[in-house]
Amino acid sequence: MKVRYSFGMALIVVACAPLAMAAGPESTAPSGQVIFEDHCAKCHDSFFGGLIKRAPRIGKQTAWAEFISQGVDKMTDNSITGEGRMKERGGCDECSDADIRAAVEYIVAQSQ
Ligand code: HEC
């Protein structure tokens, strides 16, 4: 019984390790998806963000086609400076330029 319990715990720890690494604040290179979900989804993947802020929704190809045609560099610059109705860095002051770029790349990958 004791052995089975430890084995089960070990499995849980192994299974959760990648998740903890991706989401942990100490992680040096958070994935674009994590940045997106933490800081961008409230506008770019929500009913109210779309309705009230009129933010293009992730995955909606027609909404992103024009932005994507400018290229990822331009989209990243616009996201950092705050273009149009979007705030600087989408309001994420602690996001580095690389974080913003990763989130933009995630949006583009999901929306074309
Ligand atoms: C407060 C709501 C809000 C948040 C949070 C937000 N955005 Fe936006 N975003 C918008 C709106 C609204 C637009 C449309 C801007 C326009 O067309 O005037 C936009 C446009 C964009 C564009 C297209 C910019 C261009 O002109 O090329 C990108 C890329 C983008 N957002 C990325 C992000 C990323 C990455 C994050 C998270 C770090 C984020 N946004 C967070 C509201 C938001």
Backbone and ligand atoms as CSV (ligand in chain L), in Angstrom:
chain,resi,resn,atom,element,x,y,z
A,1,MET,N,N,0.834,-1.207,0.000
A,1,MET,CA,C,0.000,0.000,0.000
A,1,MET,C,C,0.861,1.246,0.000
A,2,LYS,N,N,1.872,1.218,0.861
A,2,LYS,CA,C,2.767,2.375,0.941
A,2,LYS,C,C,3.477,2.596,-0.397
A,3,VAL,N,N,3.897,1.495,-1.005
A,3,VAL,CA,C,4.630,1.593,-2.268
A,3,VAL,C,C,3.727,2.165,-3.365
A,4,ARG,N,N,2.501,1.650,-3.426
A,4,ARG,CA,C,1.586,2.133,-4.462
A,4,ARG,C,C,1.335,3.633,-4.320
A,5,TYR,N,N,1.213,4.059,-3.072
A,5,TYR,CA,C,0.941,5.474,-2.811
A,5,TYR,C,C,2.095,6.347,-3.329
A,6,SER,N,N,3.316,5.925,-3.010
A,6,SER,CA,C,4.462,6.726,-3.429
A,6,SER,C,C,4.570,6.751,-4.950
A,7,PHE,N,N,4.302,5.614,-5.543
A,7,PHE,CA,C,4.384,5.563,-7.000
A,7,PHE,C,C,3.368,6.528,-7.625
A,8,GLY,N,N,2.166,6.524,-7.042
A,8,GLY,CA,C,1.128,7.429,-7.540
A,8,GLY,C,C,1.557,8.876,-7.399
A,9,MET,N,N,2.118,9.210,-6.249
A,9,MET,CA,C,2.559,10.593,-6.032
A,9,MET,C,C,3.641,10.978,-7.033
A,10,ALA,N,N,4.546,10.038,-7.270
A,10,ALA,CA,C,5.637,10.320,-8.209
A,10,ALA,C,C,5.060,10.593,-9.603
A,11,LEU,N,N,4.074,9.821,-9.972
A,11,LEU,CA,C,3.447,10.018,-11.282
A,11,LEU,C,C,2.834,11.404,-11.385
A,12,ILE,N,N,2.145,11.809,-10.330
A,12,ILE,CA,C,1.493,13.122,-10.336
A,12,ILE,C,C,2.540,14.231,-10.461
A,13,VAL,N,N,3.616,14.082,-9.702
A,13,VAL,CA,C,4.675,15.098,-9.752
A,13,VAL,C,C,5.259,15.179,-11.157
A,14,VAL,N,N,5.530,14.025,-11.755
A,14,VAL,CA,C,6.110,14.010,-13.099
A,14,VAL,C,C,5.133,14.629,-14.100
A,15,ALA,N,N,3.853,14.294,-13.944
A,15,ALA,CA,C,2.860,14.780,-14.896
A,15,ALA,C,C,2.663,16.292,-14.789
A,16,CYS,N,N,2.821,16.839,-13.599
A,16,CYS,CA,C,2.561,18.268,-13.409
A,16,CYS,C,C,3.787,19.140,-13.645
A,17,ALA,N,N,4.971,18.552,-13.658
A,17,ALA,CA,C,6.186,19.355,-13.762
A,17,ALA,C,C,6.199,20.281,-14.978
A,18,PRO,N,N,5.865,19.778,-16.173
A,18,PRO,CA,C,5.910,20.697,-17.337
A,18,PRO,C,C,4.925,21.852,-17.193
A,19,LEU,N,N,3.765,21.585,-16.615
A,19,LEU,CA,C,2.768,22.636,-16.416
A,19,LEU,C,C,3.309,23.696,-15.484
A,20,ALA,N,N,3.885,23.248,-14.367
A,20,ALA,CA,C,4.404,24.181,-13.378
A,20,ALA,C,C,5.519,25.016,-13.995
A,21,MET,N,N,6.350,24.391,-14.844
A,21,MET,CA,C,7.451,25.122,-15.456
A,21,MET,C,C,6.926,26.182,-16.420
A,22,ALA,N,N,5.878,25.843,-17.148
A,22,ALA,CA,C,5.357,26.793,-18.128
A,22,ALA,C,C,4.675,27.970,-17.443
A,23,ALA,N,N,4.014,27.712,-16.320
A,23,ALA,CA,C,3.204,28.759,-15.708
A,23,ALA,C,C,3.931,29.520,-14.612
A,24,GLY,N,N,5.054,28.991,-14.127
A,24,GLY,CA,C,5.722,29.589,-12.982
A,24,GLY,C,C,6.250,30.976,-13.280
A,25,PRO,N,N,6.126,31.899,-12.333
A,25,PRO,CA,C,6.585,33.266,-12.570
A,25,PRO,C,C,8.099,33.348,-12.713
A,26,GLU,N,N,8.827,32.325,-12.197
A,26,GLU,CA,C,10.283,32.355,-12.293
A,26,GLU,C,C,10.775,31.896,-13.656
A,27,SER,N,N,9.866,31.394,-14.470
A,27,SER,CA,C,10.247,30.935,-15.796
A,27,SER,C,C,10.793,32.100,-16.613
A,28,THR,N,N,11.964,31.935,-17.231
A,28,THR,CA,C,12.602,33.055,-17.933
A,28,THR,C,C,11.981,33.300,-19.300
A,29,ALA,N,N,11.509,32.239,-19.959
A,29,ALA,CA,C,10.935,32.429,-21.295
A,29,ALA,C,C,9.542,31.830,-21.351
A,30,PRO,N,N,8.568,32.553,-20.833
A,30,PRO,CA,C,7.213,32.010,-20.847
A,30,PRO,C,C,6.721,31.877,-22.280
A,31,SER,N,N,5.917,30.874,-22.510
A,31,SER,CA,C,5.458,30.667,-23.879
A,31,SER,C,C,4.456,31.745,-24.254
A,32,GLY,N,N,4.328,31.948,-25.552
A,32,GLY,CA,C,3.378,32.931,-26.051
A,32,GLY,C,C,1.973,32.632,-25.575
A,33,GLN,N,N,1.666,31.337,-25.493
A,33,GLN,CA,C,0.319,30.961,-25.060
A,33,GLN,C,C,0.050,31.414,-23.626
A,34,VAL,N,N,1.058,31.256,-22.757
A,34,VAL,CA,C,0.880,31.647,-21.356
A,34,VAL,C,C,0.698,33.159,-21.243
A,35,ILE,N,N,1.536,33.906,-21.939
A,35,ILE,CA,C,1.402,35.369,-21.937
A,35,ILE,C,C,0.020,35.761,-22.461
A,36,PHE,N,N,-0.340,35.118,-23.555
A,36,PHE,CA,C,-1.632,35.445,-24.154
A,36,PHE,C,C,-2.770,35.219,-23.164
A,37,GLU,N,N,-2.763,34.035,-22.562
A,37,GLU,CA,C,-3.876,33.700,-21.668
A,37,GLU,C,C,-3.905,34.603,-20.436
A,38,ASP,N,N,-2.705,34.977,-19.943
A,38,ASP,CA,C,-2.659,35.804,-18.738
A,38,ASP,C,C,-2.990,37.271,-19.019
A,39,HIS,N,N,-2.579,37.770,-20.184
A,39,HIS,CA,C,-2.645,39.225,-20.375
A,39,HIS,C,C,-3.454,39.698,-21.575
A,40,CYS,N,N,-3.690,38.845,-22.523
A,40,CYS,CA,C,-4.322,39.304,-23.769
A,40,CYS,C,C,-5.716,38.731,-23.962
A,41,ALA,N,N,-5.957,37.552,-23.373
A,41,ALA,CA,C,-7.217,36.853,-23.635
A,41,ALA,C,C,-8.418,37.655,-23.144
A,42,LYS,N,N,-8.219,38.471,-22.115
A,42,LYS,CA,C,-9.368,39.211,-21.591
A,42,LYS,C,C,-9.985,40.113,-22.656
A,43,CYS,N,N,-9.179,40.559,-23.599
A,43,CYS,CA,C,-9.752,41.305,-24.729
A,43,CYS,C,C,-9.839,40.441,-25.992
A,44,HIS,N,N,-8.764,39.679,-26.263
A,44,HIS,CA,C,-8.685,38.998,-27.552
A,44,HIS,C,C,-9.327,37.619,-27.564
A,45,ASP,N,N,-9.831,37.166,-26.435
A,45,ASP,CA,C,-10.553,35.893,-26.449
A,45,ASP,C,C,-11.702,35.933,-25.448
A,46,SER,N,N,-12.496,36.977,-25.536
A,46,SER,CA,C,-13.653,37.034,-24.651
A,46,SER,C,C,-14.791,37.762,-25.345
A,47,PHE,N,N,-15.970,37.391,-24.983
A,47,PHE,CA,C,-17.158,37.997,-25.577
A,47,PHE,C,C,-17.172,39.503,-25.325
A,48,PHE,N,N,-16.909,39.899,-24.094
A,48,PHE,CA,C,-16.989,41.318,-23.755
A,48,PHE,C,C,-15.833,42.115,-24.337
A,49,GLY,N,N,-14.640,41.487,-24.406
A,49,GLY,CA,C,-13.501,42.162,-25.035
A,49,GLY,C,C,-13.824,42.484,-26.485
A,50,GLY,N,N,-14.464,41.529,-27.135
A,50,GLY,CA,C,-14.839,41.745,-28.528
A,50,GLY,C,C,-15.925,42.785,-28.660
A,51,LEU,N,N,-16.886,42.717,-27.765
A,51,LEU,CA,C,-18.052,43.597,-27.861
A,51,LEU,C,C,-17.717,45.029,-27.447
A,52,ILE,N,N,-17.073,45.168,-26.293
A,52,ILE,CA,C,-16.854,46.499,-25.728
A,52,ILE,C,C,-15.600,47.150,-26.304
A,53,LYS,N,N,-14.504,46.393,-26.356
A,53,LYS,CA,C,-13.253,46.977,-26.856
A,53,LYS,C,C,-13.110,46.815,-28.358
A,54,ARG,N,N,-13.924,45.972,-28.946
A,54,ARG,CA,C,-13.818,45.636,-30.368
A,54,ARG,C,C,-12.420,45.107,-30.703
A,55,ALA,N,N,-11.920,44.257,-29.832
A,55,ALA,CA,C,-10.628,43.621,-30.074
A,55,ALA,C,C,-10.835,42.411,-30.986
A,56,PRO,N,N,-9.976,42.255,-31.994
A,56,PRO,CA,C,-10.082,41.069,-32.843
A,56,PRO,C,C,-9.874,39.800,-32.010
A,57,ARG,N,N,-10.710,38.802,-32.250
A,57,ARG,CA,C,-10.677,37.595,-31.427
A,57,ARG,C,C,-9.713,36.565,-32.004
A,58,ILE,N,N,-8.914,35.965,-31.113
A,58,ILE,CA,C,-7.957,34.953,-31.570
A,58,ILE,C,C,-8.689,33.831,-32.300
A,59,GLY,N,N,-8.100,33.373,-33.398
A,59,GLY,CA,C,-8.687,32.279,-34.162
A,59,GLY,C,C,-9.611,32.759,-35.272
A,60,LYS,N,N,-10.005,34.044,-35.215
A,60,LYS,CA,C,-10.925,34.554,-36.234
A,60,LYS,C,C,-10.102,35.124,-37.400
A,61,GLN,N,N,-9.981,34.325,-38.447
A,61,GLN,CA,C,-9.066,34.671,-39.531
A,61,GLN,C,C,-9.400,36.005,-40.185
A,62,THR,N,N,-10.682,36.264,-40.413
A,62,THR,CA,C,-11.051,37.502,-41.103
A,62,THR,C,C,-10.680,38.722,-40.262
A,63,ALA,N,N,-10.748,38.589,-38.945
A,63,ALA,CA,C,-10.440,39.720,-38.072
A,63,ALA,C,C,-8.948,40.032,-38.072
A,64,TRP,N,N,-8.112,39.006,-38.280
A,64,TRP,CA,C,-6.662,39.193,-38.160
A,64,TRP,C,C,-5.947,39.354,-39.492
A,65,ALA,N,N,-6.612,38.990,-40.593
A,65,ALA,CA,C,-5.923,38.940,-41.894
A,65,ALA,C,C,-5.175,40.233,-42.205
A,66,GLU,N,N,-5.833,41.367,-41.943
A,66,GLU,CA,C,-5.213,42.640,-42.280
A,66,GLU,C,C,-3.977,42.906,-41.407
A,67,PHE,N,N,-4.082,42.579,-40.118
A,67,PHE,CA,C,-2.937,42.765,-39.217
A,67,PHE,C,C,-1.795,41.827,-39.613
A,68,ILE,N,N,-2.154,40.566,-39.897
A,68,ILE,CA,C,-1.127,39.575,-40.221
A,68,ILE,C,C,-0.401,39.963,-41.514
A,69,SER,N,N,-1.131,40.606,-42.432
A,69,SER,CA,C,-0.498,40.995,-43.697
A,69,SER,C,C,0.590,42.054,-43.486
A,70,GLN,N,N,0.560,42.771,-42.351
A,70,GLN,CA,C,1.630,43.742,-42.052
A,70,GLN,C,C,2.903,43.053,-41.602
A,71,GLY,N,N,2.771,41.803,-41.141
A,71,GLY,CA,C,3.926,41.065,-40.644
A,71,GLY,C,C,4.015,41.115,-39.133
A,72,VAL,N,N,4.674,40.092,-38.586
A,72,VAL,CA,C,4.774,39.944,-37.129
A,72,VAL,C,C,5.574,41.091,-36.498
A,73,ASP,N,N,6.603,41.580,-37.193
A,73,ASP,CA,C,7.417,42.672,-36.632
A,73,ASP,C,C,6.556,43.903,-36.368
A,74,LYS,N,N,5.773,44.248,-37.360
A,74,LYS,CA,C,4.927,45.444,-37.251
A,74,LYS,C,C,3.849,45.237,-36.173
A,75,MET,N,N,3.274,44.042,-36.155
A,75,MET,CA,C,2.252,43.750,-35.147
A,75,MET,C,C,2.840,43.854,-33.744
A,76,THR,N,N,4.084,43.361,-33.608
A,76,THR,CA,C,4.738,43.419,-32.301
A,76,THR,C,C,4.991,44.877,-31.908
A,77,ASP,N,N,5.522,45.665,-32.851
A,77,ASP,CA,C,5.760,47.097,-32.575
A,77,ASP,C,C,4.463,47.780,-32.166
A,78,ASN,N,N,3.412,47.516,-32.923
A,78,ASN,CA,C,2.131,48.159,-32.622
A,78,ASN,C,C,1.609,47.741,-31.248
A,79,SER,N,N,1.843,46.486,-30.890
A,79,SER,CA,C,1.381,46.006,-29.582
A,79,SER,C,C,2.176,46.654,-28.455
A,80,ILE,N,N,3.468,46.888,-28.693
A,80,ILE,CA,C,4.316,47.476,-27.651
A,80,ILE,C,C,3.972,48.954,-27.455
A,81,THR,N,N,3.790,49.673,-28.553
A,81,THR,CA,C,3.507,51.107,-28.409
A,81,THR,C,C,2.029,51.365,-28.123
A,82,GLY,N,N,1.174,50.420,-28.458
A,82,GLY,CA,C,-0.250,50.632,-28.246
A,82,GLY,C,C,-0.845,51.359,-29.431
A,83,GLU,N,N,-1.249,50.571,-30.392
A,83,GLU,CA,C,-1.782,51.135,-31.642
A,83,GLU,C,C,-3.301,51.139,-31.567
A,84,GLY,N,N,-3.916,52.177,-32.107
A,84,GLY,CA,C,-5.367,52.208,-32.177
A,84,GLY,C,C,-6.011,52.113,-30.798
A,85,ARG,N,N,-6.921,51.200,-30.666
A,85,ARG,CA,C,-7.682,51.111,-29.412
A,85,ARG,C,C,-7.005,50.232,-28.374
A,86,MET,N,N,-5.828,49.712,-28.702
A,86,MET,CA,C,-5.158,48.846,-27.726
A,86,MET,C,C,-4.154,49.639,-26.887
A,87,LYS,N,N,-4.108,49.328,-25.584
A,87,LYS,CA,C,-3.156,49.990,-24.684
A,87,LYS,C,C,-1.740,49.495,-24.953
A,88,GLU,N,N,-0.726,50.271,-24.518
A,88,GLU,CA,C,0.664,49.812,-24.602
A,88,GLU,C,C,0.796,48.424,-23.994
A,89,ARG,N,N,1.452,47.539,-24.683
A,89,ARG,CA,C,1.700,46.162,-24.217
A,89,ARG,C,C,0.421,45.475,-23.750
A,90,GLY,N,N,-0.700,45.894,-24.272
A,90,GLY,CA,C,-1.962,45.292,-23.836
A,90,GLY,C,C,-2.172,45.485,-22.342
A,91,GLY,N,N,-1.503,46.495,-21.780
A,91,GLY,CA,C,-1.647,46.778,-20.357
A,91,GLY,C,C,-0.716,45.951,-19.488
A,92,CYS,N,N,0.126,45.111,-20.103
A,92,CYS,CA,C,1.032,44.247,-19.318
A,92,CYS,C,C,2.387,44.932,-19.156
A,93,ASP,N,N,2.522,45.752,-18.110
A,93,ASP,CA,C,3.759,46.514,-17.906
A,93,ASP,C,C,4.968,45.626,-17.689
A,94,GLU,N,N,4.743,44.446,-17.057
A,94,GLU,CA,C,5.877,43.579,-16.759
A,94,GLU,C,C,6.287,42.711,-17.945
A,95,CYS,N,N,5.522,42.765,-19.036
A,95,CYS,CA,C,5.884,41.957,-20.204
A,95,CYS,C,C,7.065,42.596,-20.938
A,96,SER,N,N,8.080,41.789,-21.245
A,96,SER,CA,C,9.208,42.286,-22.039
A,96,SER,C,C,8.796,42.319,-23.509
A,97,ASP,N,N,9.636,42.943,-24.328
A,97,ASP,CA,C,9.360,42.960,-25.767
A,97,ASP,C,C,9.275,41.529,-26.305
A,98,ALA,N,N,10.156,40.662,-25.786
A,98,ALA,CA,C,10.155,39.264,-26.250
A,98,ALA,C,C,8.860,38.549,-25.851
A,99,ASP,N,N,8.353,38.900,-24.667
A,99,ASP,CA,C,7.082,38.301,-24.226
A,99,ASP,C,C,5.954,38.707,-25.183
A,100,ILE,N,N,5.935,39.993,-25.520
A,100,ILE,CA,C,4.871,40.494,-26.399
A,100,ILE,C,C,4.978,39.814,-27.761
A,101,ARG,N,N,6.212,39.705,-28.243
A,101,ARG,CA,C,6.405,39.064,-29.545
A,101,ARG,C,C,5.918,37.612,-29.505
A,102,ALA,N,N,6.242,36.914,-28.420
A,102,ALA,CA,C,5.806,35.515,-28.301
A,102,ALA,C,C,4.281,35.428,-28.317
A,103,ALA,N,N,3.632,36.364,-27.643
A,103,ALA,CA,C,2.165,36.349,-27.602
A,103,ALA,C,C,1.598,36.669,-28.989
A,104,VAL,N,N,2.240,37.624,-29.692
A,104,VAL,CA,C,1.788,37.968,-31.046
A,104,VAL,C,C,1.957,36.754,-31.965
A,105,GLU,N,N,3.100,36.075,-31.838
A,105,GLU,CA,C,3.330,34.892,-32.679
A,105,GLU,C,C,2.294,33.815,-32.394
A,106,TYR,N,N,1.913,33.710,-31.124
A,106,TYR,CA,C,0.870,32.735,-30.769
A,106,TYR,C,C,-0.451,33.121,-31.431
A,107,ILE,N,N,-0.802,34.401,-31.369
A,107,ILE,CA,C,-2.053,34.857,-32.000
A,107,ILE,C,C,-2.022,34.527,-33.497
A,108,VAL,N,N,-0.892,34.880,-34.140
A,108,VAL,CA,C,-0.791,34.668,-35.585
A,108,VAL,C,C,-0.915,33.183,-35.914
A,109,ALA,N,N,-0.235,32.343,-35.140
A,109,ALA,CA,C,-0.274,30.895,-35.406
A,109,ALA,C,C,-1.692,30.349,-35.287
A,110,GLN,N,N,-2.474,30.942,-34.397
A,110,GLN,CA,C,-3.832,30.455,-34.160
A,110,GLN,C,C,-4.851,31.058,-35.122
A,111,SER,N,N,-4.455,32.109,-35.831
A,111,SER,CA,C,-5.467,32.910,-36.533
A,111,SER,C,C,-5.249,33.012,-38.035
A,112,GLN,N,N,-4.492,32.100,-38.606
A,112,GLN,CA,C,-4.336,32.152,-40.069
A,112,GLN,C,C,-4.632,30.808,-40.696
L,1,HEC,C1,C,-7.818,46.154,-23.129
L,1,HEC,C2,C,-8.046,45.228,-24.230
L,1,HEC,C3,C,-6.821,44.617,-24.907
L,1,HEC,C4,C,-5.828,43.867,-24.325
L,1,HEC,C5,C,-5.672,43.484,-22.863
L,1,HEC,C6,C,-4.947,43.467,-25.401
L,1,HEC,N1,N,-5.378,43.973,-26.598
L,1,HEC,FE1,FE,-4.518,43.728,-28.421
L,1,HEC,N2,N,-5.917,44.906,-29.271
L,1,HEC,C7,C,-7.021,45.422,-28.622
L,1,HEC,C8,C,-7.830,46.156,-29.582
L,1,HEC,C9,C,-9.134,46.870,-29.251
L,1,HEC,C10,C,-7.176,46.035,-30.822
L,1,HEC,C11,C,-7.608,46.644,-32.154
L,1,HEC,C12,C,-6.841,47.929,-32.323
L,1,HEC,C13,C,-7.364,48.736,-33.447
L,1,HEC,O1,O,-7.645,48.176,-34.511
L,1,HEC,O2,O,-7.482,49.946,-33.258
L,1,HEC,C14,C,-5.974,45.252,-30.592
L,1,HEC,C15,C,-5.055,44.941,-31.576
L,1,HEC,C16,C,-3.989,44.078,-31.401
L,1,HEC,C17,C,-3.031,43.723,-32.431
L,1,HEC,C18,C,-2.990,44.260,-33.838
L,1,HEC,C19,C,-2.144,45.530,-33.742
L,1,HEC,C20,C,-1.760,46.111,-35.060
L,1,HEC,O3,O,-2.170,47.246,-35.327
L,1,HEC,O4,O,-1.009,45.482,-35.792
L,1,HEC,C21,C,-2.157,42.849,-31.872
L,1,HEC,C22,C,-0.979,42.179,-32.551
L,1,HEC,C23,C,-2.531,42.694,-30.495
L,1,HEC,N3,N,-3.643,43.450,-30.229
L,1,HEC,C24,C,-1.853,41.907,-29.596
L,1,HEC,C25,C,-2.103,41.886,-28.223
L,1,HEC,C26,C,-1.287,41.183,-27.274
L,1,HEC,C27,C,-0.054,40.364,-27.632
L,1,HEC,C28,C,-1.830,41.404,-26.041
L,1,HEC,C29,C,-1.341,40.903,-24.687
L,1,HEC,C30,C,0.029,41.236,-24.334
L,1,HEC,C31,C,-2.997,42.249,-26.226
L,1,HEC,N4,N,-3.126,42.521,-27.569
L,1,HEC,C32,C,-3.828,42.696,-25.212
L,1,HEC,C33,C,-7.320,45.320,-27.279
L,1,HEC,C34,C,-6.541,44.663,-26.337
